Amino acid sequence: INNSFVSISDAGGNQIADDDLITLTNSCANKATFEPDAQLEIVGMIVGDGHIESDGPSYGISVGGANMSGTFTGSFDDESGVISKVGSGTWTLSGATYPGDPATPFEIYLENGKIIWNSTLPAMPIEIDGGTLNGTGSTGDVLGTSGRLNAGNSPGCLTVASLTLASGFNFDQEIESSSACSGYDKVISTGAVDLGSGVANFSLTLNAINSVGTVYTVIEGTSVT
């Protein structure tokens, strides 16, 4: 989409093929407005450095149809909306921004596949319900009901507004040295951390052996329960 405006109206989905690639180029005129109820409309992938906007919190779209992958480097504009990640592919958010009201951010729902969150989007919450979250950026509140959290890009630190993980959630940890972020993965919460009744599955990839007694702080927050 170049020098144009695309609006997907509320028509119950299937206006765009599930394997279509949407490329947005950076221009004030280039915007994709998604208006279908919730995530009825599925597209293959949204990539590029253009703009995504929604007409409100009840509207959204699903990306990852046909198991496609891609990178979005643009901005999430204006009012809140919901974007779901489906399919086994990977959606990378690299340098993406949200210049809108922090009180009404876009919400991300990770259902399948992977999201690599390499963007500073501290207002945007994400719910992990079946997929894997990676990255070294910053997010809003993170709720993990099922799926996996693996901070960093082998290894690295991910900053979240708060972290809530349900029992049975998978927490993956990589250790290469005793230095946080550069040597081992770490989740840094600027708010509370709630592990509930405990994370059932802790996966450790150990690529180095350090001195006995070395302490690794893999999760930190203002409070941890």
Summary of the structure (lengths in Angstrom):
residues: 225
radius of gyration: 17.9
end to end distance: 46.6
largest distance: 61.2
contacts: 804
relative contact order: 0.10
helix: 1%
strand: 49%
